[in-house]
Amino acid sequence: MEHKALTDRHRAVLPNWVSPMYAEPIEFVSASGRRVVDATGKSYLDFFGGVLTTMVGYDIPEIREAVDRQLSTGITHSSTLYLIRNQVILAEKIAAVSGIPDAKVFLGNSGSEATETALLLATQYRRSNQILAMRNSYHGRTFGAVGVTGNKGWSASALTPFNVSYLHSGDRLRGLFAGMSDAEYIERSVADLREVLATTTSGDVACLIAEPIQGVGGFVMPPDGYFKAIQEVLAEHGILWVCDEVQTGWGRTGSHLWGYQAHDAVPDILTFAKGIGNGFALGGVVARAEVMDCLSAISFNTFGGNPLAAAAGIAVLDYLRDNDLQHNAARTGAIIHAGLTEQARRSPIVAEVRGKGLMIAIEFVAADTTRPDPAAALRVLEACRRDGLLVGKGGLYGNVIRMGPPLTLTESEAAEGLAILTNAIDEEAAS
């Protein structure tokens, strides 16, 4: 009864467009490792990590201790008008692993803020408001971020400060690029880019902003090597490449620390957030110094890179590297991928299993078709919750179950979650 009362209070005072998942929303009251407990006492294995944010799990001693040490100083805030030691240390660490030469780092509070900063830098550096973006993309909920998002379900306004031209996404299940080989897809995408530049822009484009794997879009991704081919065309025109690593960064794909590294190309600007704070509000931008320093006006950030969040970020990055979580993502992710791929071969309602490492998606369709079935995805999501597994939902048509478990996931937990998930899919297929 108390739980229902909280749901009613939420709906009464918060916007309708802030809507919790599940027919009966969950309130978390405690957590440890990869498990959370709700207000009714039910425990769940978490395969969604607060939307790929609780990257190294819950109640990690090294992170808690780092935050406690900062709290004990009494200084939780000062703003960038003052020197912040933790901010400098974290920026140095991020610059060193970014792969961007002569890198500088700006720390903010979220992926949306990182997107806004990256677009500000690119448009100022190139003196143009023309942007290339991807269909089926998502870059945040702020005004500029919505303006470069290529998914109408997340585009709350048609108003935008940018002149945007959209390229094709990585979708090869349906649409114009359906069924193409990797080589054909890349060749056709390069031709599409050249045509877009020649027909829908005036030539002086500021940047391309793109996710290596489209997060909200259902973990749709182009083949490895795609961005190298695209960047070669961008370079001919001096166009910058902004790589949105908010969901793909920090080793989640298993094969690389950053999603862009699968493409043998280096972006001019890189955005990050979510996992680096492991629940603390932290995001930012890495860019070549020439690009980062192009702003002519003075600026600062009230909360970005504050002593508390930066302390958490340092501890998260150190924990990630000290415990080789990138390779753990590859190892445990392979267990889930293999099980789901095998099931997809025999399930008429699973069209595709996608992703890399611990970034995994399942697309649901009407049996033996490619027609999206969002209702099936929703029923699978609810069945997983019933049996003690938390997963997420997304995709252009809302028919994709997506998962981003903490990178500390164990092999036994991977097998446990896989069993719950495959049972839910079999149950749906039989209904």
Backbone hydrogen bonds, N-H to C=O, Kabsch-Sander energy under -0.5 kcal/mol:
donor,donor_aa,acceptor,acceptor_aa,energy
5,A,1,M,-2.2
6,L,2,E,-1.8
7,T,3,H,-1.8
8,D,4,K,-2.4
9,R,5,A,-2.4
10,H,6,L,-2.5
11,R,7,T,-2.3
12,A,8,D,-1.7
13,V,9,R,-1.7
14,L,10,H,-2.5
18,V,15,P,-1.7
19,S,17,W,-0.8
28,F,26,I,-0.5
29,V,37,V,-3.1
30,S,37,V,-1.3
32,S,35,R,-2.4
33,G,58,Y,-2.2
35,R,32,S,-2.3
36,V,44,Y,-1.9
37,V,30,S,-2.9
38,D,42,K,-2.6
39,A,27,E,-1.4
41,G,38,D,-2.1
44,Y,36,V,-2.8
45,L,388,G,-2.9
46,D,34,R,-3.1
46,D,44,Y,-0.6
47,F,45,L,-0.8
47,F,390,L,-2.1
52,L,48,F,-3.2
53,T,49,G,-3.0
54,T,49,G,-2.9
55,M,53,T,-2.6
57,G,54,T,-0.9
58,Y,33,G,-3.1
63,I,60,I,-0.7
64,R,60,I,-2.6
65,E,61,P,-2.9
66,A,62,E,-1.5
67,V,63,I,-2.3
68,D,64,R,-2.6
69,R,65,E,-2.4
70,Q,66,A,-1.6
71,L,67,V,-2.7
72,S,68,D,-2.2
73,T,69,R,-0.5
73,T,70,Q,-1.2
74,G,71,L,-1.6
75,I,70,Q,-0.6
76,T,74,G,-0.8
80,T,301,N,-1.4
82,Y,79,S,-1.6
85,R,83,L,-0.5
88,V,84,I,-2.0
89,I,85,R,-2.6
90,L,86,N,-2.6
91,A,87,Q,-2.6
92,E,88,V,-2.4
93,K,89,I,-2.0
94,I,90,L,-2.6
95,A,91,A,-2.7
96,A,92,E,-1.9
97,V,93,K,-1.3
98,S,94,I,-1.0
98,S,95,A,-0.6
99,G,95,A,-0.5
103,A,100,I,-0.7
104,K,287,A,-2.3
106,F,285,V,-2.6
108,G,283,G,-3.4
114,A,110,S,-1.8
115,T,111,G,-2.5
116,E,112,S,-2.4
117,T,113,E,-2.2
118,A,114,A,-2.6
119,L,115,T,-2.5
120,L,116,E,-2.2
121,L,117,T,-2.6
122,A,118,A,-2.5
123,T,119,L,-2.5
124,Q,120,L,-2.0
125,Y,121,L,-2.9
126,R,122,A,-2.2
127,R,123,T,-0.9
128,S,123,T,-1.4
131,I,163,N,-2.4
132,L,207,C,-3.0
133,A,165,S,-2.2
135,R,167,L,-2.6
136,N,150,G,-3.2
137,S,134,M,-1.3
146,V,142,T,-2.9
147,G,143,F,-1.5
148,V,144,G,-0.7
148,V,145,A,-0.9
149,T,146,V,-1.3
154,W,151,N,-2.2
155,S,152,K,-0.9
156,A,154,W,-1.0
163,N,129,N,-2.3
164,V,162,F,-0.7
165,S,131,I,-2.5
167,L,133,A,-3.0
178,A,175,G,-1.5
179,G,172,R,-2.1
180,M,177,F,-1.5
185,Y,181,S,-2.8
186,I,182,D,-2.5
187,E,183,A,-2.4
188,R,184,E,-2.7
189,S,185,Y,-2.4
190,V,186,I,-2.3
191,A,187,E,-1.9
192,D,188,R,-2.3
193,L,189,S,-2.6
194,R,190,V,-2.3
195,E,191,A,-2.1
196,V,192,D,-2.6
197,L,193,L,-2.6
198,A,194,R,-1.7
199,T,195,E,-1.7
200,T,196,V,-2.6
205,V,203,G,-1.5
206,A,130,Q,-2.9
207,C,130,Q,-0.9
208,L,240,L,-2.3
209,I,132,L,-2.5
210,A,242,V,-2.1
214,Q,220,V,-3.0
215,G,213,I,-0.6
218,G,215,G,-2.0
219,F,214,Q,-2.5
219,F,215,G,-0.7
220,V,214,Q,-0.7
226,Y,223,P,-1.9
229,A,225,G,-1.7
230,I,226,Y,-2.3
231,Q,227,F,-2.8
232,E,228,K,-1.6
233,V,229,A,-1.0
233,V,230,I,-0.5
234,L,230,I,-2.2
235,A,231,Q,-2.8
236,E,232,E,-0.9
237,H,233,V,-0.7
237,H,234,L,-1.4
238,G,235,A,-0.8
239,I,234,L,-2.2
240,L,206,A,-2.1
242,V,208,L,-3.5
242,V,240,L,-0.6
243,C,241,W,-0.6
243,C,269,I,-2.9
244,D,210,A,-2.6
244,D,242,V,-0.6
245,E,243,C,-1.0
245,E,271,T,-1.9
249,G,245,E,-1.9
250,W,257,L,-0.6
251,G,257,L,-2.6
252,R,249,G,-0.7
253,T,248,T,-0.7
254,G,251,G,-1.7
255,S,253,T,-1.0
261,Q,258,W,-0.9
262,A,259,G,-1.5
263,H,260,Y,-2.1
264,D,261,Q,-0.7
265,A,260,Y,-0.6
268,D,241,W,-1.6
269,I,241,W,-2.0
270,L,286,V,-2.9
271,T,243,C,-2.4
272,F,284,G,-2.3
275,G,52,L,-0.5
275,G,246,V,-0.5
276,I,273,A,-1.4
277,G,274,K,-1.7
278,N,274,K,-0.7
278,N,275,G,-0.6
279,G,274,K,-0.6
279,G,280,F,-0.5
280,F,277,G,-2.0
282,L,280,F,-0.7
283,G,108,G,-1.3
284,G,272,F,-2.7
285,V,106,F,-2.5
286,V,270,L,-2.9
287,A,104,K,-2.1
288,R,268,D,-1.4
289,A,102,D,-2.2
291,V,288,R,-0.9
292,M,288,R,-2.9
293,D,289,A,-2.5
294,C,291,V,-1.6
295,L,292,M,-0.6
305,G,108,G,-1.0
306,N,303,F,-1.6
308,L,76,T,-0.6
310,A,306,N,-2.9
311,A,307,P,-1.6
312,A,308,L,-2.0
313,G,309,A,-2.6
314,I,310,A,-2.5
315,A,311,A,-2.0
316,V,312,A,-2.7
317,L,313,G,-2.6
318,D,314,I,-2.5
319,Y,315,A,-2.5
320,L,316,V,-2.8
321,R,317,L,-2.0
322,D,318,D,-3.0
323,N,319,Y,-1.9
324,D,321,R,-1.0
325,L,320,L,-2.3
328,N,324,D,-1.4
329,A,325,L,-2.3
330,A,326,Q,-1.6
331,R,327,H,-2.2
332,T,328,N,-2.9
333,G,329,A,-1.9
334,A,330,A,-1.5
335,I,331,R,-0.9
336,I,332,T,-1.4
337,H,333,G,-3.0
338,A,334,A,-2.5
339,G,335,I,-1.9
340,L,336,I,-2.5
341,T,337,H,-2.8
342,E,338,A,-2.1
343,Q,339,G,-1.9
344,A,340,L,-2.6
345,R,341,T,-1.2
346,R,342,E,-0.6
346,R,343,Q,-1.3
347,S,343,Q,-1.3
350,V,347,S,-1.0
351,A,349,I,-0.7
351,A,363,E,-2.5
352,E,363,E,-0.9
354,R,361,A,-2.4
356,K,359,M,-1.1
358,L,252,R,-2.1
359,M,356,K,-1.0
360,I,403,M,-2.1
361,A,354,R,-2.2
362,I,401,I,-2.4
363,E,352,E,-2.6
364,F,362,I,-0.5
364,F,399,N,-2.9
365,V,349,I,-2.4
366,A,371,R,-2.5
368,D,348,P,-2.3
369,T,366,A,-1.8
373,D,364,F,-2.1
377,A,373,D,-1.6
378,L,374,P,-2.1
379,R,375,A,-2.2
380,V,376,A,-2.3
381,L,377,A,-2.3
382,E,378,L,-2.2
383,A,379,R,-2.3
384,C,380,V,-2.4
385,R,381,L,-1.9
386,R,382,E,-2.4
387,D,383,A,-1.7
388,G,385,R,-1.4
389,L,384,C,-2.9
390,L,45,L,-2.5
391,V,389,L,-0.5
392,G,402,R,-2.4
394,G,400,V,-2.4
395,G,216,V,-2.8
396,L,217,G,-0.7
398,G,395,G,-1.2
400,V,394,G,-1.9
401,I,362,I,-2.4
402,R,392,G,-1.5
402,R,400,V,-0.6
403,M,360,I,-3.0
404,G,47,F,-2.0
407,L,55,M,-3.6
409,L,406,P,-1.8
414,A,410,T,-2.3
415,A,411,E,-2.2
416,E,412,S,-2.2
417,G,413,E,-2.8
418,L,414,A,-2.2
419,A,415,A,-2.1
420,I,416,E,-1.8
421,L,417,G,-2.5
422,T,418,L,-3.1
423,N,419,A,-1.9
424,A,420,I,-2.0
425,I,421,L,-2.2
426,D,422,T,-2.6
427,E,423,N,-2.4
428,E,424,A,-2.0
429,A,425,I,-2.7
430,A,426,D,-1.7
431,S,427,E,-0.7
431,S,428,E,-0.8
